[in-house]
Amino acid sequence: MSAQPDVAQEFDHAESNILRQPAPVWAVAFACVVAFMGLGLVDPILPAISAQLHATKAQTELLFTSYMLVTGCMMVFTGFISTRIGPKYTLLSGLALIIVFSFLAGRSHSVGQIVGFRGGWGLGNAMFIATALSVIVSAARGTAASAIILYEAALGLGISVGPLLGGTLGEHSWRYPFYGVATLMAIGFVAVLLFLRGVPKPAHRASITAPFRALGHLSLLTLGLTSLFYNFGFFTLLGYGPYPLHMSAIGIGYTYFGWGILLAFTSVFVAPWLAEKFGILPVMYTMLALFALDLLVMGLSVHSRLTLVICIILAGAFLGVNNTVITTAVMQAAPVERPTASAAYSFVRFVGGAVAPWLAGKLSDAVGPAMPFFIGCLGVAVAIMVLWMGRNHLRHIQYVAH
């Protein structure tokens, strides 16, 4: 099977089509926004959960670990499931699981219960997110690039709004953000149920082993390992960052809202321009180096709240650009279908990166509040080395625009 064409070639035509979409696309896009809220939703309430449920930082960080571990493992099987029951029912199944487990997380009475329910949440999240992109691309009007921009916009909006919603609701109780997600996801469930029509099952059934076989391509494996180590920095910032801020839930929420807004803006508008002008790999090297430097400054200035706030928000720019260019690279990396490449890549980065939040909590308690940022910086530095060592396998990856 030949490699998929570079969707970046179509970005010049994307803006004229992105807003003129049928109801099924908007229904899935709305559900995407809410699904991605779950990534940063718990940020502002982590200190409150830790204090009120008498849990250590490491125990509380398992909320991220269980979520990412289950999401990564489940990504491998989503293609197998969706090609048998169809995209619509895969989406609805994922949404139903998120509704149930987010509600149960809000009803929990121990950190262990929340950790378990977040794992169930990750199961639903994997089923939904892995299918949503292919549904949007197949149902959207216009080019594939316009559909992917819409998906990236939903991702960025969800990541930015999640901490703000978590902080606002978390001011009253740490339980309310979980109930909020369950309510919004229920609305998304109804929207998908009513409006998503006409998306057929794929022509052939996907194999469970396809993502693992895809990792035999060293180009895709290089990008997966790069993202694995990069996630040590990403999830240290996202999962551990709220603790040294020593702020209220709403204060943490606004800080990460600024981070998410910058991430969303740069991923949609800045990343394509930089990649076209300088090339995908040079941009990745630069963004990873800037992010590593950002984490280093956070470690050196861990007792300065203002510095931490500035560094967290600024990191959104580096992460937004890097996320978009590495996703573009993954789509070109190996001669396999896009869903298979995405599943293989997501499996490596999520399963491997799942240890980062837990490790950050352990290091903070055992060594000091600055150490997690230093280890995150080291992880990103290793990601740069992995990318450089595998550069010969990535020479075919280019950003080409009309």
C-alpha positions in Angstrom: 0.0 0.0 0.0 1.4 3.4 -0.9 1.9 6.2 1.6 -0.9 8.6 2.1 -0.5 12.0 0.3 0.6 15.0 2.4 -2.5 16.7 3.5 -0.4 19.8 4.1 -0.5 20.5 0.3 -4.2 21.5 0.7 -3.9 24.1 3.5 -4.3 27.0 1.1 -7.8 25.9 0.3 -8.7 24.9 3.8 -9.9 28.3 5.2 -12.6 28.7 2.6 -14.2 25.3 3.5 -13.6 24.9 7.3 -16.8 26.7 8.4 -19.2 25.3 5.8 -19.7 21.9 7.3 -22.8 19.7 7.6 -24.5 19.0 11.0 -22.8 15.6 11.5 -19.3 17.2 11.4 -20.3 19.9 13.9 -21.8 17.3 16.2 -18.6 15.3 16.3 -16.5 18.4 16.6 -18.5 19.5 19.6 -18.0 16.1 21.2 -14.3 16.4 20.4 -14.1 19.7 22.3 -15.6 18.1 25.4 -13.5 14.9 25.1 -10.3 16.9 25.0 -11.4 18.9 28.0 -10.8 15.8 30.0 -7.0 16.1 29.6 -6.6 19.3 31.5 -9.8 19.3 33.5 -8.3 17.8 36.6 -5.3 20.2 36.7 -6.9 22.8 38.9 -8.4 20.4 41.4 -5.3 18.1 41.9 -4.2 20.0 45.1 -7.7 19.9 46.4 -8.1 16.2 45.8 -4.7 15.6 47.4 -5.6 17.6 50.5 -9.2 16.5 51.0 -8.6 12.8 50.3 -5.3 12.7 52.2 -3.3 11.5 49.3 0.3 12.1 48.3 1.3 13.9 45.1 2.4 10.6 43.5 -1.0 9.0 44.3 -2.9 11.9 42.9 -0.8 11.9 39.8 -2.1 8.4 39.1 -5.2 10.2 37.8 -3.1 11.0 34.7 -1.2 7.7 34.6 -4.3 5.5 34.6 -6.0 7.7 32.0 -3.1 7.7 29.6 -2.1 4.1 30.1 -5.6 2.8 29.3 -6.0 5.3 26.4 -2.7 4.2 24.9 -3.4 0.5 25.1 -6.9 0.9 23.8 -5.8 2.9 20.8 -4.4 -0.3 19.3 -7.8 -1.9 19.3 -10.0 1.0 18.1 -9.5 0.3 14.4 -10.4 -3.4 15.0 -13.6 -2.3 16.8 -14.7 0.5 14.5 -14.4 -1.5 11.3 -16.7 -4.1 12.8 -19.5 -2.1 14.5 -19.1 1.1 12.5 -17.8 4.6 13.3 -21.1 5.9 14.8 -21.5 3.1 17.3 -17.8 3.3 18.2 -18.2 7.0 18.9 -21.4 6.4 20.9 -19.8 3.6 22.9 -16.8 5.8 23.8 -19.1 8.8 24.8 -21.2 6.5 27.0 -18.2 5.2 28.8 -16.9 8.7 29.4 -20.3 9.8 30.8 -20.5 6.8 33.2 -16.9 7.0 34.4 -16.7 10.7 34.8 -19.9 10.7 36.9 -18.5 7.8 39.0 -15.3 9.7 39.5 -17.3 12.6 40.9 -19.0 10.2 43.3 -15.7 8.7 44.6 -14.6 8.7 48.2 -10.9 7.8 47.7 -8.1 8.6 45.3 -7.9 4.9 44.4 -11.5 5.0 43.2 -10.9 8.1 41.1 -7.8 6.5 39.6 -9.8 3.5 38.6 -12.6 5.5 37.1 -10.2 7.7 35.2 -8.9 4.5 33.6 -12.4 3.7 32.5 -12.6 7.2 31.2 -9.5 6.7 29.2 -11.0 3.6 27.6 -14.0 5.6 26.3 -11.7 8.5 25.3 -9.6 6.2 23.1 -12.6 4.8 21.4 -14.0 8.2 20.7 -10.8 10.2 19.8 -9.3 7.5 17.5 -12.6 7.4 15.5 -13.5 11.1 15.5 -10.8 12.3 13.2 -11.6 9.7 10.5 -15.3 10.5 10.8 -14.7 14.3 10.4 -12.4 13.7 7.4 -14.9 11.5 5.7 -18.0 13.6 6.4 -16.5 17.1 6.0 -17.0 19.3 3.0 -13.8 20.5 1.2 -10.3 19.2 1.5 -8.9 16.8 4.0 -6.7 19.7 5.3 -9.8 21.8 6.2 -11.2 18.8 8.1 -8.0 18.3 10.0 -7.7 22.0 10.9 -11.3 21.7 12.3 -10.2 18.7 14.4 -7.1 20.5 15.6 -9.2 23.6 16.5 -11.5 21.3 18.5 -8.5 19.8 20.2 -7.1 23.2 21.1 -10.4 24.6 22.3 -11.0 21.6 24.5 -7.5 21.6 26.0 -7.8 25.4 26.8 -11.4 25.3 28.2 -10.8 22.2 30.3 -8.6 23.8 33.0 -10.9 26.9 33.0 -14.0 24.8 33.6 -12.2 22.6 36.1 -11.0 25.7 38.0 -14.4 27.4 38.0 -16.4 24.4 39.1 -13.5 23.3 41.4 -13.8 26.5 43.4 -17.0 25.0 44.9 -16.1 21.3 45.0 -13.5 19.0 43.4 -16.4 16.8 42.4 -18.2 19.3 40.2 -15.8 19.2 37.2 -16.4 15.5 36.8 -20.2 16.1 36.9 -19.7 18.9 34.4 -17.9 16.7 31.9 -20.6 14.0 32.3 -23.3 16.5 31.5 -21.5 18.0 28.5 -20.7 14.5 27.1 -24.4 13.6 27.5 -25.2 16.5 25.2 -22.5 15.4 22.8 -24.0 11.8 22.9 -27.4 13.1 21.9 -25.9 15.3 19.2 -24.0 12.4 17.6 -27.0 10.0 18.0 -29.3 12.5 16.2 -27.1 14.1 13.6 -24.4 11.6 12.6 -25.8 9.8 9.6 -24.4 8.4 6.3 -20.9 7.4 7.6 -20.5 3.8 6.3 -18.3 1.1 7.8 -14.8 0.9 6.3 -14.5 -1.3 3.2 -12.2 -3.7 5.0 -11.8 -4.8 8.6 -8.6 -3.7 10.4 -6.3 -6.2 12.0 -5.4 -6.0 15.7 -1.7 -6.6 14.8 -1.6 -3.8 12.2 -0.4 -1.1 14.5 2.4 -3.3 15.9 3.5 -4.2 12.4 3.5 -0.5 11.5 6.1 0.1 14.2 8.5 -2.1 12.2 9.0 1.0 10.0 11.9 2.8 11.8 10.5 6.2 10.7 7.3 5.7 12.7 9.1 4.1 15.6 11.5 7.1 15.8 8.6 9.5 16.0 6.9 7.4 18.6 10.0 7.2 20.8 10.6 10.9 20.3 7.1 11.7 21.6 7.4 9.2 24.4 10.4 11.1 25.9 8.8 14.5 25.0 5.8 13.5 27.0 7.9 13.4 30.1 8.1 17.1 29.8 4.6 17.6 28.6 2.9 15.7 31.4 5.2 17.0 34.0 4.1 20.5 33.0 0.4 19.4 32.8 0.2 17.0 35.8 2.7 18.3 38.3 2.8 22.1 37.4 -0.3 23.0 39.5 1.4 22.0 42.8 4.3 24.5 43.0 2.0 27.3 41.9 0.2 27.3 45.4 -2.8 28.9 43.9 -6.6 28.5 44.2 -8.4 26.2 41.8 -9.6 29.2 39.7 -6.1 30.7 39.6 -4.7 27.4 38.3 -7.5 27.2 35.9 -6.8 30.6 34.4 -3.1 29.9 34.2 -3.7 26.7 32.2 -6.4 28.4 30.2 -3.8 30.9 28.9 -1.5 27.9 28.2 -4.3 26.2 26.2 -5.3 29.3 24.2 -1.7 29.8 23.1 -1.4 26.0 22.3 -4.6 26.2 20.2 -3.6 29.3 18.3 -0.1 28.1 17.4 -1.2 24.6 16.5 -3.7 25.9 13.9 -2.2 29.1 12.6 1.6 29.2 13.4 2.7 25.6 13.0 1.7 25.4 9.3 3.5 28.6 8.5 6.7 27.6 10.3 6.7 24.1 8.8 6.3 25.4 5.3 9.0 28.1 5.7 11.7 26.0 7.6 10.7 22.4 7.2 9.2 19.9 9.7 12.3 18.5 11.3 14.1 21.9 11.9 10.9 23.2 13.5 10.6 20.1 15.7 14.3 20.4 16.9 13.7 24.1 17.7 10.4 23.6 19.6 11.7 20.7 21.6 14.9 22.7 22.5 12.8 25.7 23.6 10.5 23.5 25.6 13.4 21.9 27.4 14.8 25.4 28.2 11.4 26.4 29.5 11.3 23.4 31.9 14.9 24.2 33.0 13.9 27.7 33.9 10.9 26.4 35.8 13.1 24.1 37.8 15.6 26.9 38.6 12.8 29.3 39.6 10.4 26.9 41.2 9.8 29.3 44.2 8.8 32.2 41.9 5.1 32.0 41.2 5.3 34.7 38.5 8.1 32.9 36.6 6.2 29.6 36.8 3.0 31.2 35.4 4.8 32.9 32.6 6.7 29.6 31.7 3.5 27.5 31.8 1.7 29.9 29.4 4.7 30.3 27.1 5.1 26.5 26.9 1.7 26.4 25.1 3.3 28.0 22.1 6.1 25.4 21.9 3.7 22.5 22.5 1.1 23.7 20.0 3.6 24.0 17.2 5.3 20.7 18.0 2.1 18.8 18.4 0.9 19.8 14.9 4.2 19.2 13.1 4.8 15.8 14.7 1.3 14.7 13.8 1.9 15.8 10.2 5.1 13.8 10.2 3.4 10.7 11.6 0.9 10.8 8.7 3.8 10.7 6.2 6.2 8.5 8.1 5.3 5.0 7.0 3.5 3.4 4.0 0.4 2.5 6.1 -3.1 3.9 6.4 -3.4 7.0 8.6 -5.5 5.4 11.3 -3.0 2.6 11.6 -0.1 5.0 11.9 -1.9 7.1 14.4 -2.8 4.1 16.6 0.8 2.8 16.6 2.2 6.2 17.4 -0.3 6.9 20.1 0.3 3.5 21.7 4.0 4.2 22.1 3.7 7.8 23.3 0.8 7.3 25.8 1.9 4.0 27.3 5.5 5.2 27.7 4.6 8.7 28.9 2.1 7.4 31.4 4.9 7.0 34.0 5.8 10.7 33.9 3.1 12.2 36.2 3.6 9.5 38.8 7.4 9.9 38.7 7.0 13.7 39.1 5.0 13.3 42.2 7.5 10.8 43.7 10.5 13.0 42.9 8.8 16.0 44.4 8.2 14.3 47.7 11.6 12.5 47.8 14.0 15.2 46.5 12.3 18.5 46.2 9.8 20.6 44.1 12.3 21.5 41.4 13.4 17.9 40.5 10.3 17.0 38.4 11.0 19.9 36.1 14.7 18.9 35.7 13.7 15.3 34.9 11.1 16.7 32.4 13.8 18.8 30.8 16.1 15.7 30.6 13.3 13.7 29.0 12.8 16.4 26.3 16.6 16.4 25.7 16.5 12.7 25.2 13.6 13.2 22.7 15.9 15.5 20.7 18.7 12.9 20.6 16.3 10.2 19.5 15.0 12.4 16.7 18.5 13.2 15.6 19.6 9.6 15.7 16.7 8.6 13.5 16.9 11.5 11.1 18.0 9.4 8.2 14.7 7.5 8.4 12.7 10.8 8.2 14.4 12.5 5.2 11.3 11.8 3.1 9.0 13.9 5.4 8.3 17.3 4.0 5.8 20.1 4.3 4.7 21.0 0.9 2.0 23.7 0.3 0.6 25.1 -2.9 
